[in-house]
Amino acid sequence: MNTKKIAITVPEDLVMTIDVLSFESGVSRSKFITDILREKISKDKNDKIKASYDRVFSDNTIAEEQLAMARDFEASGKEEGQEW
């Protein structure tokens, strides 16, 4: 994995907390911060995806259409298209 060194300014109390937590986790400060940033970015991405789904499926027209299609598949008696 390619890495790049950066400099950031962080409050001293936060650095102390990071140092304690990284020590307790048995990882370097850099790895600890990288892992936390990855978790935050992943969570934000998932939150945006969920918000998009929520917006789409909160539209009653779309929700009714999806429900009708599911009922049609179920009523057809065929397993094709229902692998999920």
Secondary structure, DSSP 8 states (H G I E B T S, - for coil): -----------HHHHHHHHHHHHHHTS-HHHHHHHHHHHHHHHHHHHHHHHHHHHHHTSHHHHHHHHHHHHHHHHHT--TT---
